[in-house]
Amino acid sequence: MAPPPARARGVPRDAVHHPLFARCYARVSVNAETRLGMGRVRDRLLAGVSGRVIEVGAGNGLNFSHYPGTVSEVVAVEPERMLRQLAVEAAQRARVPVDVAPGAAEALPVKSEAFDAAVVSLVLCSVRDVPRALAELLRVLRPGGQLRFFEHGRGGGRVMTFTQRALDRTLWPPLSGGCHLSREPVAALRDAGFVLGPYRRLMMPPGGPALPSSYCVLGTAWRPS
């Protein structure tokens, strides 16, 4: 079943508008699938997920081809217009049913407790209100439902964390579609009330130079049952 229109819950149809960043991200992210190993990360992110899934911040839909056949439906929410159109095109090539909808992470245009699983992939760095977005994910998951996450955030020693915070206060968010480098996704999930499952920290790109955006975490969390 398709979600109700985003306007029905007071969310503007284009809740985010970063056309220049969207063009750059669309090109870079496709190249990263093979050159930086992101395709393998997406396989690990989505392995074993099943049932009805909501993906928040679906971007240009690069996760869609990695969903296993155990998924009955994906509702993919993307606020940026250009990326959402690319996601619609990717949905037409997916092996599982994917419905792409406009909307913001802080006000998801779907019913409560409607999904078996949720997916966020490089999303929490750029949402305007992380606690509110995570509260929405808790709302739309059924009790015991799982959240798969792949996010980047704070990492490295004092010099790197100082650099991340300095960039967050100056150039990085306006140049990167609202992205922040020094957020702590695992702590945010725990504070929001999720039960943390197994997770691992990794560097992206693997074996490459340590950049402010390199410190990533991949894992699973659950809505308490």
DATALIN-V249786 format. One record per residue. N is the residue number from 1. RES is the residue in one small letter. PSI is psi as a letter, one per 20 degrees, with the letter a starting at -180 (none if undefined). NEAR is the number of other ideal C-beta (glycine too) atoms within 12 Angstrom. Layout:
n->(N:N)
res->(RES:RES)
psi->(PSI:PSI)
near->(NEAR:NEAR)
This chain:
n->(1:2:3:4:5:6:7:8:9:10:11:12:13:14:15:16:17:18:19:20:21:22:23:24:25:26:27:28:29:30:31:32:33:34:35:36:37:38:39:40:41:42:43:44:45:46:47:48:49:50:51:52:53:54:55:56:57:58:59:60:61:62:63:64:65:66:67:68:69:70:71:72:73:74:75:76:77:78:79:80:81:82:83:84:85:86:87:88:89:90:91:92:93:94:95:96:97:98:99:100:101:102:103:104:105:106:107:108:109:110:111:112:113:114:115:116:117:118:119:120:121:122:123:124:125:126:127:128:129:130:131:132:133:134:135:136:137:138:139:140:141:142:143:144:145:146:147:148:149:150:151:152:153:154:155:156:157:158:159:160:161:162:163:164:165:166:167:168:169:170:171:172:173:174:175:176:177:178:179:180:181:182:183:184:185:186:187:188:189:190:191:192:193:194:195:196:197:198:199:200:201:202:203:204:205:206:207:208:209:210:211:212:213:214:215:216:217:218:219:220:221:222:223:224:225)
res->(m:a:p:p:p:a:r:a:r:g:v:p:r:d:a:v:h:h:p:l:f:a:r:c:y:a:r:v:s:v:n:a:e:t:r:l:g:m:g:r:v:r:d:r:l:l:a:g:v:s:g:r:v:i:e:v:g:a:g:n:g:l:n:f:s:h:y:p:g:t:v:s:e:v:v:a:v:e:p:e:r:m:l:r:q:l:a:v:e:a:a:q:r:a:r:v:p:v:d:v:a:p:g:a:a:e:a:l:p:v:k:s:e:a:f:d:a:a:v:v:s:l:v:l:c:s:v:r:d:v:p:r:a:l:a:e:l:l:r:v:l:r:p:g:g:q:l:r:f:f:e:h:g:r:g:g:g:r:v:m:t:f:t:q:r:a:l:d:r:t:l:w:p:p:l:s:g:g:c:h:l:s:r:e:p:v:a:a:l:r:d:a:g:f:v:l:g:p:y:r:r:l:m:m:p:p:g:g:p:a:l:p:s:s:y:c:v:l:g:t:a:w:r:p:s)
psi->(p:q:q:q:q:h:h:h:j:j:p:q:h:m:h:p:n:m:g:g:g:g:g:g:g:g:g:g:h:g:h:i:g:g:h:j:j:h:g:h:g:h:g:h:g:i:p:i:q:r:b:p:p:p:p:p:l:i:c:j:k:i:h:g:i:i:p:r:i:i:p:h:q:p:o:o:p:p:h:p:g:g:h:h:g:h:h:g:g:h:h:h:i:q:i:q:p:p:o:p:q:q:r:q:h:i:m:p:l:r:q:q:k:i:q:h:q:q:p:p:o:l:g:i:h:i:q:h:n:g:g:h:g:h:h:g:g:g:g:i:q:q:p:i:q:q:p:p:q:o:q:r:b:p:r:a:a:g:g:g:h:g:g:g:h:g:h:h:i:e:h:g:g:h:i:k:k:j:q:q:h:j:r:n:h:g:h:g:g:g:h:i:j:q:o:p:b:p:q:q:q:r:p:p:q:p:j:a:q:o:r:h:j:i:o:r:p:p:a:q:r:q:p:q:none)
near->(14:21:30:21:16:29:18:19:26:16:26:21:22:22:34:34:20:28:18:16:27:30:20:20:31:30:17:23:33:22:17:26:25:15:16:25:22:31:21:22:35:33:22:27:39:38:20:21:35:22:26:32:45:48:51:47:47:42:41:37:37:41:44:37:25:34:39:26:15:19:33:21:30:43:40:47:47:49:40:37:23:27:39:36:24:29:38:24:19:33:31:17:16:30:18:29:21:35:33:39:35:38:41:35:42:32:31:43:37:36:21:20:20:27:41:30:40:48:49:47:41:43:47:43:39:43:37:24:20:30:23:20:38:37:25:37:47:32:30:37:40:26:18:20:33:37:48:46:45:38:45:40:37:32:30:24:12:11:13:24:22:17:26:33:22:17:25:27:15:15:15:27:23:17:19:26:33:32:33:36:39:29:38:25:41:33:22:34:37:21:18:31:21:34:23:24:21:17:26:17:22:26:25:33:24:18:11:15:13:21:21:32:36:26:30:37:37:36:31:31:38:29:32:18:11)
